[in-house]
């Protein structure tokens, strides 16, 4: 098959691109490199640096494409609190631009990569796709709005769509921005340097951590799975883990003597997050196969940033 992947040089985009190339598919990648790294991409990926709002470039890249994966987005929750307008422009406006270009060229399927963040604080766990979203940040709002645009436009213009709500994906190559880095690469970096692991809040808040290879398997299945048009599907591990337990597991797999420090005044986000993956199991034949402990060990082995401290 022929694929276009927007945000191809990002964490998830690069893993997806590389897997598809290894499986013998033709992959075109688009990324503006605002946060992505083209060095992560297999040489077989036909990479183009560019903006998703560049319609002539999109028209060219979309020729003869069977399916589009839309991952291009601004993704940092804390940054979205400062720049909601920019997040709306990139995540919502960019999505609409892509859908218009797909209509113009005649593309028939798009897999939109959304986020479990759209659920926000909920009274029940695990989180099901039929729950009313409760987004708690401009980032989450932008992802939810983009979902509605994708599904509505797809229905009106005859484009098959599926929206995958990815939970806390992790693995080798995950970005480590200076401000508010994702918790797993932050903990691994600190532990391999024997630095303290700081827990925001009391460490009892929970998340659903899912290894990147399992996420990619779900994304690939969504490109060809039958009878999923218009669906929103969770992609997680289905396992709820507290941040404190995660920190202790990181110390175990690294053998680090690092200390755990609680910062009770820090914003720790929603109290609980765990994905119901029943729909993914049924419609995508999705079976997450990598436990959190094994995923942490694989990340240590495959990510050179965590070698030798």
Buried (B, 14 or more C-beta within 10 A) or exposed (E): BEBBBBBBBBBBBBBBBBBBBEEEBBBBBBBBEEBBBBEBBBEBBBBBEBBBBBBEBBEBBBEEBBBBBBBBBBBBBEBBEEBBEBBBBBBBBBBBBBBBBBBEBEBEBBBBBBBBBBBBEBEEBBBBBEBEBBBBBBBBBBBBBBBEBBBEBBEEBEBBBBBBBBBBBBBBBBBEBEEEBBBBBBBBBBBBEEBEBBBBBEBEBBBBBBBBBBBBBBBBBBBEBEEBBEBBBBBBBBBBBBBBBBBEBBBEBBEBEBEBEEEEEEEBBBEBBBBBBBBBBEBBEBEBEBBBEEBBBBBBEEBEBBEEE
